[in-house]
Amino acid sequence: MSQRDDDRFRLRPGAPKQRGDAYINRVLRQANKAGAKLGKAAGKVGPRPGARLGRGHVAARFAGRGLGANARRVTIKARLVNLAKAGPRSTAAHLRYIEREGVDRQGGSGHAYGPTTDDADLEAFKERSEGDRHQFRFIVSPEDAESLDDLRTYTRHLMSRMEADLGTRLEWVAVDHWNTDNPHTHVVLRGKDDTGKDLIISRDYIAEGMRLRASELAIEWLGPRTELEMQRAMQREVDQERWTGLDRSLQREAGVDGLVRVERFAEPRWQRQRQALISRLQHLQRMGLATEQKPGTWAIHANAEPTLRTMGERGDILRTMQRAMNGKQRELAVFQPGDDGRAIVGRVVGRGLADELYDKGYLIVDGTDGKAHYVALPPRAELAQYPTGAVVEVKSSGGVRAADRNIATLAVDGVYRTDHHLAVARGQAMPDRDPREVVAAHVRRLEALRRAGIVEREAEGVWRVPNDLAERGRQYDTQRLGGGVAVALKSHLPIERQARVIGATWLDQRLIGGGKELVDLGFGAEVKDALHERADFLVEQGLAEHRGQRVILARNLLATLRGRELAQATKDIAAETGLEHRPVADGQRVVGIYRRNVMLASGRYAMLDDGMGFSLVPWKPVIDQRLGQQLAVTVRGVDVTWDLGRIRSLAIG
């Protein structure tokens, strides 16, 4: 047999049928429950402060005892979620994220599974989790996931070992993701043990023990890494423009003076990595992130780690954008919020999660300016509300709100009064806005700021506000919106469908505005073509006419289109439900139970049922959690003011 045959011939052990010594497992479980502190007896100096609190601190010291430099590498990211702070929708939203479209091997939706089923009942899991204080979320990413192939069985074995280590049955669901270069598994673990008590897991086990168990399992399935595999892995890291394992090794070996001395790499423990580490230092020098002060002595610059991490993130963003654009030639840009009021409008061509553990999403927007933009979404933003092909507007939300400025101006000696504001509003009344509604909108803003601890309510209609209210309100919005990015859905319909639909569309608004600021390339050119097609359609409908090169639009075009679409929608709902449609007059107050929302070309509408009939009124995000509740709303044109029952009285007479 030739020397090269050793590399071609590899054993592939199957999944292990059972776990090691049952007696050791029982000892570990009892030691964990008793809170034993092994310290030096386990071969380590002892746990870091707080590490021994909870289950698993003993098992964490036994895990990985036989692992060497050739161990299979598994990355595990963990997050402990306080469900009370995260909100009741946190679990449901996270499960929707990990089961989203395009994550399985065939590009379809993810499929949740559990310890004994390939079709987990997520609704039942969410119901059982409602009273939990906390929840654990893990991402398990074996370096050799492609070779493991069966991630479901691998995950079940891993969770079984965790049960043995923690001394309790675990209730969990998981979803495998194959849509990235590194296949991985999302695991959602309830924060309860098998007795119904809060499940507390040792920090040592979360930080090290779980990862070591996962590595042990990978070795049992695939065997240890070969010399050739380790050398190839290190060589791949030499030229990467990101923070790598080689960089971490160099960081650890830097002396107290911050210098890396190559002579130390002559030690036997560095035999495998020596050449790769030296090559990495040379590459960092070419990048301007390291300097060879004298032969064999290197100084790695202080900004090397943040710079490499930033470069890695930017490289990931660029690759994501290139995949989303699917070969279309665009200048690539990352949207940076600021105070310049700059906004971009475009079509959603891609979306996903930039941080799957914290549910931080992103959009790829093909802009009317001829560029493709990467937009980091605010935390907890729902990706589902921005369908592919939809038209959105992205702008900075970092400015001062007009409401905060008004409140600060009207405050006397730090006190804002609703009755004073009402008197002022009546003197400045606009024909399309009720002064009481103006004041009510400001009170809703004050309630939000009160919950944030920025203002105080001294009495009904009397508020104590700080002198720097406008600035603190701006900071509050920036923090709440995660960097000050605001994304508005202008139309859920692609422009191709907008061109020939009855309803007040985004294209109609562009026609009224003259179609300005559209470039002759990319999405901007496509919008220009769609505007021509829309104009021809409106001519067919008797709502426009051609005069030479100009298109003359009918008066009240948007209201006419909106009215025609609503008439058809209400007719369909009446036929479906048997309820009578009740038209809403301008300025009318409508009361009813919020049954559902209806997405039309003219926008989203809420259906209010008063028991005898129904009305359709413009929907707003503030009612999103009020389905099935009785609400009141005042309608003025396309503007609405929702009364959610939080404000009993404005005390303004």
CORDA-V498390 format. One line per field, one symbol per residue. phi: phi as a letter, one per 20 degrees, with the letter a starting at -180 (. if undefined). psi: psi as a letter, one per 30 degrees, with the letter a starting at -180 (. if undefined). burial: b if it has 24 or more other C-alpha atoms within 12 Angstrom, else e. A space follows every 50 residues. Layout:
phi = ???
psi = ???
burial = ???
//
This chain:
phi = .ffffffeececffffebehffffffffffffffmfdflffencfpffgn fefofnffffeefmfeecfeffececdcbedeffffnfegffffffffef fndefeneffcfccfccecfefffffffegeffbbdccddcffdgfffme fffgffffffffgffembfddbcbceddecfcgbcecddfecefdnefed dgfffffcgffffffgffffednfffgfffffffffegdfebfdffffff ffefffendddfgffffgfdgfegffffffffffffemdbcefbgnccde ffefffffffffffffffffffffflnfebfebdfdfbeemfcccadfda brdfcffdleebcddeefendddecfefgmfeffecfgnfdcddbfdeee fffffffffefdlmcdcffffffffffdgdfdbfgffffgffffffffff femecceeafnccecffdggffffffffffemonddddeeaeefffeffc ceqedfffffffenmfmdeebmfgfffgffffffffffffemdabecmee deefflgfffffffffffffffffffdneefdgdefnfedcaefeadced fepecdeddendbccdcgecgfegedgndeccbddcmeeccedenfdfbe lcm
psi = kleffeefjkkiklkkflkbjeeeeeeeeeeeefhkjebffgglflllkf efklkffeefffkgegkafgkkkkkkkkkjkjfeeflffeeeeeeeefgl kgfafggalljklaegkgikjeeeeeeffegkelkkkkjjjkfheeeeei feeeeeeeeeeeeeefhlkkjlllkkkgglfjklkkkjkkhkafgglkjk kkeeeeeeeeeeeeeeeeeeefllkleeeeeeeeeffegkiljleeeeee eefkafggkkjfffffkefgeefeeeeeeeeeeeeffgglkjelkfkkjk kfgeeeeeeeeeeeeeeeeeeeeefhfkjlkklkkjkagfgklkkakjfl lakejfeghjllkjkjlfgglkkkjkllkgkjeffilkflklkklkgglk keeeeeeeefkjhgkkkeeeeeeeeefgkkfgkkeeeeeeeeeeeeeeee ffgelkjeljgkkkkleheeeeeeeeeeeegiggkkjkjekfklfeefeh kkljleeeeeeefghlhklhlbeeeeeeeeeeeeeeeeeeggglkkjbfl jjklkheeeeeeeeeeeeeeeeeeeefglkkjlklkfkkkklkjellkjl ffakkkjkjgefalkklkklffgeggkflklkkkkjbgkljkjggfjekf hg.
burial = eeeeeeeeeeeeeebeeeeeeeeebeebbebbbeebbeeeeeeeeebeee bbbbbbbbbbbbbbeebeeebbbbbbbbbbbebeeeeeebbbbbbbbbbb bebbeeeeebbbbbbeeeebebeebbeebbebbbbbbbbbbbbbbeebbb bbbbbbbbbbbbbbbbbbbbbbbbbbbbbbeebbbbbbbbbbbeeeeebb bbbbbbbbbbbbbbbbbbbbbbbbbbeeeeeebbbebbbbbbbbebbeeb bebeeeeebbbbeebeeeeeebbbebbbbbbbbbeeeebbbbeeeebbbb beebbeebeeeeeeeebeebbbebbeeeebebbbbbbeeeeebbbbbbbb bbbbbbbbbbbbbbbbbbbbbbbbbbbbbbbbbbbbbbbbbbbbbbbbbb eebbbbbbbbbeeebbbbbbbbeebeeeeeeebbbbbbbbbbbbbbbebe eeebbbbeeebbbbbbeebbebbbbbbbeebbbbbbbbbbbbbbbbbbbb bbbbbbbbbbbbeebeebeeebbbbbbbbbbbbbbbbbeeeebbeeeeee bebeeebbebbbbebbeebbeebeeeeeeebbebeeeebbbbbbbbbbbb bbbbbbbbbbeebbbbbbbbeebeebeeebbbbbbbebebbbbbeeeeeb ebe
//
